Amino acid sequence: MDSTFTIHLLQWRVVPGDIEENLKKAEGLLAKAGPGNGDVVLLPEMFPSGFYYKDLDQMASGSGRVLEWMARTAASSGVHLAGSLPVHRESGIANSLILVGPGGQTVATYDKIHLFPMTGEHLHFLAGGKTVIADLGGFPAGMAICFDLRYPELTRRLCRDGARLTIVSAQWPEARIDHFRDLVRVRALENQMFVAACNSFGDNGKGLVMGGNSMVVNPWGEVLGSLGDGEGVLSVPVDMDQVRKLREKFPVLESARTDLFK
């Protein structure tokens, strides 16, 4: 099995409450990326609607047509497509990262575990209760959303469960963008895995400015590519076999004291 593919990160200012405009923007950037069959396309957190709390229920009610769009887009492009959106659950709404495969089928769904309290996210969403490993064309990939990056326990669990790549959908503020860059690098190097993190940029409609800087980092913690704070596409080829080679050459994970630190 070929261990190489390209990861495409689509970065734009997510327009709060305007699903049609955001899907249109994603389509334009996807066309610019020109992905190949089997590639991975990653979108920002809450990409169809932003954190549009005043009509969150309606935004979540629109998830059906967004999922149809994701399925249609992934199938027509032959890619794995992932992004976070609001989704109705039995007892509320989840901030859910959904991965759709090249056949248009939903491959995996991860509900955000760590909700950001400083902007009231915990008041509007249900917290997820489990980590998720997705099958990304034969490669195990962990899933995370934004604030999750601050919790090393999550990515270490993904690592122990076999992840060789973690995909992250984010809306990370410009004011703390240095934290975003550092955390993406650290999560990659401490777990000897690839990490791809797609952020949005610009004003979120509430006076909070998102910081962009979407990036892909290799298992050695090296930044393979990054964007600035504007609209754009980042396309980075990766070789998943690098994870196996590094873990064999520099087996730090084998010395982890899991008997003491669970």
Buried (B, 14 or more C-beta within 10 A) or exposed (E): EEBEBBBBBBBBBBBBBBBEBBBEBBEBBBEEBEBEEBBBBBBBBBBBBBBBBEEBEEBBBBBEEBBEBBBEBBBEBBBBBBBBBBBBEEEEBBBBBBBBBBEBEEBBBBBBBBBBEEBEBEEBBBBBEEBBBBEBBEBBBBBBBBBBBEBBEBBBBBBEEEBBBBBBBBBBBBEEBEBBBEBBBBBBBBBBBBBBBBBBBBEBBEEBBBBBBBBBBBBEBEBBBBBEBEBBBBBBEBEBBBBEEBBEEEEEBEEEEEEEEE
